[in-house]
Amino acid sequence: MSNMLLNKELKVLAEFTSNYNSELYGRAIASKLKMNQKTVSNVLTKLEKRHIIKFKQEGRNKYYFLNKLNPSTKEMIKLVEVNKRIVLFEKHKQINPLFSELEKRTNGMSVIFGSYANFTKTEKSDLDLFVIGSISELSDLETLYNIKINVVKSTTNKFKPDDLFSKEVIKNHIILKGVDEFIRFIW
């Protein structure tokens, strides 16, 4: 499979990661991604033929959703989540060492959410980090990178996909550490 095709597939599938149960209309995906509608349609058709996604027909409209019964779907979503992290690293090259250090200092799962995750950060934005597990002291990193790091800690028992805060993290996230665990929580 060519890299260009895989990139398009990852881009389209990324639209399903804000809610693994979402049903999306192809035209809405094309509009949000600023991609040609025919290109998105072709990608969706290829994903459907590989049983990664399914669709339901409502009138003339097709609404696509993840085929959670296919084990390959979960593997593709893992690729999408890793790709989102790569995009974060590419957009914020100057603070990549910060992300690596956050990963090292976390025992458990760590997820970036908020303005860094949706790429709307400004000079005054803090870095919002959700951690299930523990994390070491970060004040030295805040000083070194001149970034306020807002850590929200939780446990596996408290992280419920239905509560308001969890929904916000799920909707807008980039997983730094613990892709498998994150997907298992919300799958």
URCORZI-V220085 format. One record per backbone hydrogen bond with DSSP energy under -1.0 kcal/mol. NH is the residue of the N-H (numbers start at 1). CO is the residue of the C=O. E is the energy in kcal/mol with one decimal. If there is no record, write none. Layout:
{{NH & CO & E} {NH & CO & E}}
This chain:
{{6 & 2 & -2.3} {7 & 3 & -2.8} {8 & 4 & -2.0} {9 & 5 & -2.6} {10 & 6 & -2.8} {11 & 7 & -2.3} {12 & 8 & -2.5} {13 & 9 & -3.0} {14 & 10 & -1.8} {15 & 12 & -1.3} {16 & 13 & -1.9} {17 & 14 & -1.4} {22 & 19 & -2.5} {24 & 64 & -2.8} {29 & 25 & -1.9} {30 & 26 & -2.5} {31 & 27 & -2.3} {32 & 28 & -2.5} {33 & 29 & -2.6} {35 & 30 & -2.3} {40 & 36 & -2.2} {41 & 37 & -2.5} {42 & 38 & -2.5} {43 & 39 & -2.3} {44 & 40 & -2.9} {45 & 41 & -2.3} {46 & 42 & -2.3} {47 & 43 & -2.6} {48 & 44 & -2.3} {49 & 45 & -2.4} {50 & 46 & -1.5} {51 & 48 & -1.6} {52 & 47 & -2.7} {54 & 65 & -2.9} {56 & 63 & -2.2} {58 & 61 & -3.1} {61 & 58 & -2.1} {63 & 56 & -2.8} {64 & 24 & -3.5} {65 & 54 & -2.3} {67 & 52 & -2.7} {68 & 66 & -1.3} {70 & 67 & -1.4} {73 & 70 & -1.5} {75 & 71 & -1.4} {76 & 72 & -2.4} {77 & 73 & -2.4} {78 & 74 & -2.0} {79 & 75 & -1.9} {80 & 76 & -2.3} {81 & 77 & -2.7} {82 & 78 & -2.5} {83 & 79 & -2.6} {84 & 80 & -2.2} {85 & 81 & -1.5} {86 & 82 & -2.0} {87 & 83 & -2.5} {88 & 84 & -2.0} {89 & 85 & -2.4} {90 & 86 & -2.4} {91 & 87 & -2.4} {92 & 88 & -1.8} {95 & 92 & -1.8} {96 & 93 & -1.4} {99 & 95 & -1.6} {100 & 96 & -2.3} {101 & 97 & -2.2} {102 & 98 & -2.6} {103 & 99 & -2.1} {104 & 100 & -2.2} {105 & 101 & -2.2} {107 & 134 & -3.3} {109 & 132 & -2.3} {110 & 177 & -2.0} {111 & 130 & -2.7} {112 & 174 & -3.1} {113 & 128 & -1.8} {118 & 114 & -1.8} {120 & 115 & -2.3} {125 & 122 & -1.4} {127 & 148 & -2.9} {129 & 150 & -3.0} {130 & 111 & -3.4} {131 & 152 & -2.9} {132 & 109 & -2.2} {133 & 154 & -1.4} {134 & 107 & -2.2} {136 & 105 & -1.8} {142 & 138 & -2.2} {143 & 139 & -2.1} {144 & 140 & -2.5} {145 & 141 & -2.6} {146 & 142 & -1.0} {147 & 142 & -1.2} {150 & 127 & -2.3} {152 & 129 & -3.0} {154 & 131 & -2.3} {159 & 155 & -1.7} {160 & 158 & -1.1} {163 & 160 & -2.1} {167 & 163 & -2.4} {168 & 164 & -1.7} {169 & 165 & -2.2} {170 & 166 & -2.8} {171 & 167 & -2.6} {172 & 168 & -1.6} {174 & 112 & -2.2} {176 & 110 & -2.0} {177 & 110 & -2.0} {182 & 178 & -2.6} {183 & 179 & -2.6} {184 & 180 & -2.4} {185 & 181 & -2.2} {186 & 182 & -1.7} {187 & 183 & -1.7}}
